[in-house]
Amino acid sequence: MSRGTLAITGATGFVGQTLVRLALDGDWHIRALTRSPQVSIDGVSWINGSLEDPASLAELVRGSDAVIHVAGVVNAADRAGFAKGNIESTQAVVDAAKNEGVRRFIHVSSLSARESALSNYGWSKAEAESVVAKSGLNWTMVRPPAIYGPGDKDMLDLFKMAQRGFVLLPPAGRLSVIEVSDLARLLLALVDRPETAGKIYDADDGHVGGWSHVEFGRAIGEAVGKHITALSMPRALVSLGAKLDRLMRGNSAKLTADRAAYFCHPDWVISDTARVPAEIWAPLIETAVGLRETARAYRSAGWL
């Protein structure tokens, strides 16, 4: 018997696919937005449409017990692109939830919103948070740090470098990380926790103090079975790398100028004061294990 219905944006993406799988395991029925035809899955109602289409958003959230808003953009050509993909889309989902009387709203933000002046991406995620905060809905927000796991393409280049025996890294600094299934479990745990309304949470793998860039690079090396050389690059070289990536891969570039700006920030460790209370959620995936599983999945997919 179904626990209820969840409306999920971004269900076909990296985080969304894992979220849908775990939600089904938890006996939720899913209403999921998609731009293209999807394989039929028991327990999932695919809603054809987009974040720019109010009618499809209304159909998505109608009759749902909660909305989990995962969709967003991490790369865009300019500030306007980030505004459309993160701010305007969030406003559209919020409006649909309000119009259809769905009160519970779980919003996936980003740790980059903490330093909104560093990048257009961080600015757009902070502005999207403002949209949710002013919505009047029964909202809870999560600011994940770097997310990794099977199916992720953003960290794939790091694994490919490690396979060759080296990893190029930003200047000295520290970061927190979280495995995708741990993040998905958190989003689901928050749905039935009314006491979390109005809260913004940070979440990570539980590694105290986060990881230095070099430590994390070496952990990726261990995951692919290599003793790697970790090379911390100066900011100017990271910026140059972003320009070269743009020239070589165009719109498919992973290291954009905008991303280079926040990669070079020295502190992307989550705040201890913003951690999720342990009685609500705790990470299960130890990062060394998660990275090995990610490498294994890459190889199975023929990516590595």
C-alpha positions in Angstrom: 0.0 0.0 0.0 1.4 3.4 -1.0 2.5 5.8 1.7 1.3 8.7 -0.5 2.4 10.6 -3.5 5.5 12.7 -4.1 5.9 15.2 -7.0 9.6 15.3 -8.1 11.3 17.7 -10.5 14.6 16.6 -12.0 13.6 13.0 -11.8 15.6 12.0 -14.9 18.8 13.6 -13.6 21.7 12.2 -11.6 20.2 12.9 -8.1 16.6 12.5 -9.3 17.0 9.0 -10.6 18.4 7.8 -7.3 15.7 9.7 -5.4 12.9 8.0 -7.5 14.4 4.5 -6.9 14.7 5.0 -3.1 11.2 6.6 -2.9 9.7 3.5 -4.7 11.6 1.3 -2.2 9.9 3.3 0.5 6.4 2.6 -1.0 5.8 6.1 -2.3 4.0 6.8 -5.5 5.9 9.2 -7.7 4.7 11.9 -10.1 7.7 12.9 -12.1 8.3 15.6 -14.7 10.0 14.7 -18.0 10.7 16.4 -21.3 11.1 13.1 -23.3 9.4 9.7 -23.3 10.5 7.4 -20.4 10.4 3.7 -19.8 7.3 2.7 -17.9 8.1 2.1 -14.2 5.6 0.6 -11.7 4.7 3.3 -9.2 5.8 6.2 -11.4 3.5 8.5 -13.3 5.5 10.4 -15.9 4.2 13.9 -16.6 5.2 15.2 -20.0 6.2 18.8 -19.9 8.8 21.3 -18.6 9.5 23.8 -15.8 8.5 26.5 -18.3 5.0 25.0 -18.7 2.5 26.0 -16.0 0.0 23.4 -17.1 2.4 20.5 -16.8 3.6 21.7 -13.4 0.0 21.9 -12.2 -0.5 18.3 -13.4 2.7 17.3 -11.7 1.9 18.5 -8.2 -1.9 17.9 -8.3 -2.9 15.5 -5.5 0.6 15.1 -4.2 1.5 15.0 -0.5 4.8 16.9 -1.0 7.0 18.4 -3.7 10.7 17.6 -3.9 12.3 20.2 -6.2 15.6 18.8 -7.4 15.8 20.3 -10.9 18.2 23.1 -11.6 21.2 24.0 -13.8 24.8 23.9 -12.8 26.1 25.2 -16.1 24.7 28.1 -18.1 26.1 30.5 -20.7 25.5 33.6 -18.7 23.7 35.0 -15.6 20.4 35.1 -17.5 20.7 31.3 -18.1 21.2 30.7 -14.4 18.3 32.9 -13.5 16.0 31.0 -15.8 17.2 27.6 -14.8 17.3 28.1 -11.1 15.3 31.2 -10.0 12.5 31.3 -12.5 12.0 27.6 -12.5 11.8 27.5 -8.7 9.2 30.3 -8.7 7.2 28.3 -11.2 7.2 25.1 -9.1 6.4 27.1 -6.0 3.5 28.8 -7.8 2.2 25.4 -8.9 2.3 24.0 -5.4 0.5 26.9 -4.0 -2.2 26.9 -6.7 -2.8 23.2 -6.2 -2.8 23.4 -2.4 0.3 21.3 -1.8 1.9 22.6 1.3 5.0 20.5 1.9 8.0 21.6 -0.2 11.5 20.1 0.0 14.0 22.3 -1.9 17.4 21.2 -3.1 19.8 24.2 -3.0 23.6 24.1 -2.9 26.3 25.0 -0.5 27.4 27.5 -3.1 24.4 29.7 -2.0 26.4 30.4 1.2 28.9 32.5 -0.9 26.5 33.9 -3.5 28.9 36.6 -4.7 31.5 34.1 -5.9 29.6 32.8 -9.0 26.5 33.2 -11.0 25.6 29.7 -10.0 25.8 30.5 -6.3 23.9 33.7 -6.8 21.1 31.9 -8.6 20.8 29.2 -5.9 20.7 31.9 -3.2 18.0 33.7 -5.0 16.0 30.5 -5.5 16.2 30.0 -1.7 14.7 33.4 -1.3 11.8 32.5 -3.6 11.1 29.4 -1.4 11.6 31.2 1.9 9.0 33.8 0.8 6.5 31.3 -0.5 4.4 30.7 2.6 4.7 27.0 2.0 5.8 24.4 4.6 9.3 24.3 3.3 12.6 22.7 4.2 15.8 23.3 2.2 19.0 21.3 1.9 22.4 22.7 0.8 24.4 19.7 -0.4 28.2 20.1 -0.9 29.8 18.2 -3.8 27.6 15.3 -4.8 29.2 12.1 -6.2 28.1 8.6 -7.0 27.3 6.2 -9.8 25.9 8.0 -12.8 27.5 11.4 -11.9 29.4 13.0 -14.8 30.6 16.1 -13.1 33.4 14.2 -11.2 34.1 11.8 -14.1 37.1 13.8 -15.3 38.7 13.5 -11.9 38.4 9.7 -12.1 39.8 9.7 -15.6 42.8 11.7 -14.5 43.3 9.5 -11.5 43.3 6.5 -13.9 46.3 8.1 -15.6 48.1 8.6 -12.3 47.5 12.2 -11.5 44.7 14.6 -10.5 44.7 18.4 -11.2 43.1 20.2 -8.3 42.1 23.8 -7.3 44.4 25.8 -4.9 44.7 24.6 -1.4 41.4 24.3 0.4 38.8 22.0 1.9 35.5 20.6 0.9 32.7 18.4 2.1 31.1 15.7 -0.1 28.0 13.5 0.0 27.2 10.3 -1.9 24.0 10.6 -3.9 22.0 7.9 -2.2 22.7 9.5 1.2 21.3 12.8 -0.1 18.3 11.1 -1.5 17.6 9.4 1.8 17.8 12.8 3.5 15.3 14.4 1.1 12.8 11.5 1.8 13.4 11.6 5.5 12.4 15.3 5.6 9.0 14.8 4.0 7.4 13.5 7.1 9.2 15.8 9.5 7.1 18.8 10.1 9.5 20.1 12.8 12.0 20.8 10.1 9.8 23.4 8.4 11.6 26.7 7.9 15.0 25.1 8.3 18.0 25.2 5.9 20.3 22.2 6.5 23.8 21.3 5.4 24.7 17.6 4.9 27.8 15.6 4.2 29.5 12.2 4.5 30.3 12.8 8.2 34.0 13.2 7.6 34.9 15.6 10.4 36.3 18.9 9.1 35.8 17.9 5.5 38.5 16.8 3.1 41.5 18.8 1.8 41.5 19.0 -1.9 44.7 16.8 -2.0 43.1 14.2 0.4 40.1 13.9 -1.8 42.2 13.6 -4.9 44.1 10.8 -3.4 40.9 9.1 -2.3 39.8 9.1 -5.9 43.1 7.6 -6.8 42.7 4.8 -4.3 39.1 4.2 -5.7 40.6 3.5 -9.1 43.5 1.5 -7.7 46.2 4.1 -8.4 48.8 5.9 -6.3 48.3 9.3 -7.8 50.1 12.6 -7.9 47.8 15.3 -6.6 48.7 18.7 -8.2 47.2 21.9 -6.7 47.0 24.5 -9.4 47.1 28.3 -8.8 43.9 30.2 -9.4 45.3 31.7 -12.7 45.9 28.3 -14.1 42.4 27.0 -13.1 41.0 30.0 -14.9 43.1 29.2 -18.0 42.0 25.6 -17.8 38.3 26.8 -17.9 39.1 28.8 -21.1 40.7 25.8 -22.7 37.9 23.5 -21.7 35.4 25.9 -23.3 37.5 26.0 -26.5 37.7 22.2 -26.6 34.3 21.1 -25.5 32.1 24.2 -26.1 28.8 24.0 -24.3 29.8 20.6 -22.9 32.7 22.0 -20.9 32.7 20.9 -17.3 35.2 23.5 -16.0 33.5 26.8 -16.9 34.7 30.2 -15.8 31.8 30.4 -13.4 32.7 27.0 -11.8 36.4 27.9 -11.7 35.5 30.9 -9.5 33.8 28.8 -6.8 36.2 25.8 -7.1 39.0 28.2 -6.1 37.2 29.2 -2.9 39.2 27.7 0.1 36.3 26.6 2.3 33.4 24.4 1.0 33.1 22.5 4.3 29.6 22.4 5.7 28.6 24.2 8.8 28.4 22.1 12.0 25.6 24.4 13.3 23.5 23.6 10.2 23.8 19.9 10.3 20.7 17.7 10.1 19.8 16.4 13.6 21.0 12.8 14.0 17.6 11.6 15.0 16.3 12.6 11.5 19.2 11.5 9.3 22.8 10.3 9.3 25.0 9.4 6.3 25.5 5.7 5.6 28.0 5.7 2.8 31.6 5.9 3.9 33.4 8.0 1.2 36.2 5.5 0.4 33.5 2.8 -0.2 31.3 5.2 -2.2 34.2 6.3 -4.4 35.1 2.7 -5.2 31.5 1.9 -6.1 31.4 5.0 -8.3 34.6 3.9 -10.1 33.1 0.4 -10.6 29.9 1.9 -12.0 31.9 4.1 -14.4 33.7 1.0 -15.7 30.5 -0.9 -16.1 29.1 1.9 -18.1 32.2 2.1 -20.3 33.0 5.6 -19.0 36.3 4.8 -17.4 
